[in-house]
Amino acid sequence: MPRALLLENIDPVAVELLESAGYDVEARRGALDEADLIAALDGVALLGIRSKTQVTAEVLRARPELVAVGAFCIGTNQIDLAAAAGAGTAVFNAPYSNTRSVVEMALAEIIILARRMVDRDRSLHAGIWDKSAAGSHEVRGRTLGIVGYGNIGSQLSVLAEALGMRVLFYDLEDKLALGNAERCDSLDELLERAEAVTLHVDGRGGNAGLFGAEQFARMRPRSLFLNLSRGFVVDHEALRDHVLSGHIAGAAVDVFPEEPREQGDPFDSVLRGLPNVVLTPHVGGSTQEAQLDIGRFVAGKLVDYAASGTTTLSVNLPTVVLHGESAARFALLHRNVPGVLARVDALVGEHGLNVDGQVLATRGELGYVITDVNAELPTGLLDALRALPESLRLTTPARRGAG
């Protein structure tokens, strides 16, 4: 049986789907460091991770038999995508599955901060009755600034408007404004106009250190700040300074530059104990509904790729789908140079086969072609395809073979 390894407490539905597809599945709760991951991947075809495990170039070099990696989350910055593509290892993620969960949490935290519920809660737990409207506000009529207008930011925009908020957004790409949301020409413009700022940017390297002392200083006095995106985006020392000075009236942080590897590990942050600050352990997308959907979605992508070669929504390989039935199928990931398809088809003909169906797509330096033929694949053809100087990985998806 082909093997699959799932780390970081992925929803059991993924185990069920992979086992039903014929995989021997090992599931572990925690993340693994590089050396332990290399050891654990011995004989493994499919790997599932979340945000903690790092799939480095060294891991990929050590385990060339790894067919695909599933990131059971939105971000893929924990995976060396270029190295994975070069190794012929497909990478899939779940770009939409936890969108609603993150949006609901952001909305809840905006209201909690605006009403200073954190401070009221702490007072009551300390045995102090502090019934006061001081510093407590409705969100209706307030201006929300959304930095990053992707799947999460745009849905948050719609629901925030439904609560009566005015919405501004800033994104590096030209995005269609939903509802009455207004696009800002610069981040500075958004910071100077918004009364609450929430970050929903991706994990690209250029976003590291995006938000620091300069950006907090540009925000309006007594405004709110939320980060439910990436921990390395925000300077927490600067945030602490502005909360203590009163310039930032409240903050909610769900992601941190360094996070514990496993459940129950100790955690520390300069943001602990600050007034009107909500800290959560990277749970923006951690609802039962979202995790179930993520488990089903990513496991399904892994199974589809291994079984048919389909790369729909792969984050590092060309997108290819070939429908139809045939006697046999092979999929060749190769360097994107002229003439590869002609050489592939010539080899098919030399071995006495006809092409029943074929799809080729390219992505940067990579090309990917799926070919259906009218008879079983002879060993000589497979050896010849692997021997092509442009060949990176050859798979026979219908039989789950790989080489």
Secondary structure as UniProt FT lines:
FT   STRAND          3..6
FT   HELIX           12..20
FT   TURN            21..22
FT   STRAND          24..27
FT   HELIX           34..40
FT   TURN            41..43
FT   STRAND          44..49
FT   HELIX           57..62
FT   TURN            64..65
FT   STRAND          68..71
FT   TURN            77..78
FT   HELIX           81..87
FT   STRAND          90..92
FT   TURN            97..98
FT   HELIX           99..114
FT   TURN            115..116
FT   HELIX           117..125
FT   TURN            126..127
FT   TURN            134..135
FT   TURN            140..141
FT   STRAND          143..147
FT   HELIX           151..162
FT   TURN            163..164
FT   STRAND          166..170
FT   TURN            179..180
FT   STRAND          182..183
FT   HELIX           187..193
FT   STRAND          196..199
FT   HELIX           205..207
FT   TURN            208..209
FT   HELIX           213..218
FT   TURN            221..222
FT   STRAND          223..227
FT   HELIX           231..233
FT   HELIX           236..245
FT   STRAND          248..253
FT   TURN            263..264
FT   TURN            270..273
FT   TURN            275..276
FT   STRAND          277..279
FT   TURN            284..285
FT   HELIX           288..308
FT   TURN            312..313
FT   STRAND          328..335
FT   TURN            338..339
FT   HELIX           340..350
FT   TURN            351..352
FT   STRAND          355..363
FT   TURN            364..365
FT   STRAND          366..373
FT   HELIX           379..387
FT   TURN            389..390
FT   STRAND          391..396
FT   HELIX           397..399
FT   STRAND          401..402
//
